[in-house]
Amino acid sequence: MDEKSMRVIARIFRMVGAEGQTMCAARLSFNRESVRPPSGGRYWSSKYIREGIKDDVYRPHAFEEVAALVSPAVATRLDPERCYGI
């Protein structure tokens, strides 16, 4: 995922999670500002935003989950008390 897409995803989480806006309000903001969705379409949908929020890749993962996915060399550098994104 490129830097622009990551900024948009971070903004969705800020708008919906931290600011308490609805997914519909986020969709309307992006459409009003002509921010193109990563799918390449012209307009955002609430479903796309909801699916992005629910995507497992953005969920915090326990050390054990991440350690099972990465090489042992990487796992040794992780803190077992923390959660990580994938």
Number of C-alpha atoms within 10 A of each C-alpha: 6 7 8 10 13 11 11 16 17 12 14 23 20 14 17 18 13 10 10 11 14 14 21 16 14 21 21 16 14 18 16 10 9 12 14 15 18 15 9 8 9 12 15 22 17 15 12 15 20 14 10 15 18 11 10 12 12 15 13 14 16 15 16 12 13 19 18 10 11 12 10 10 9 11 16 11 9 14 11 14 8 10 16 16 11 13
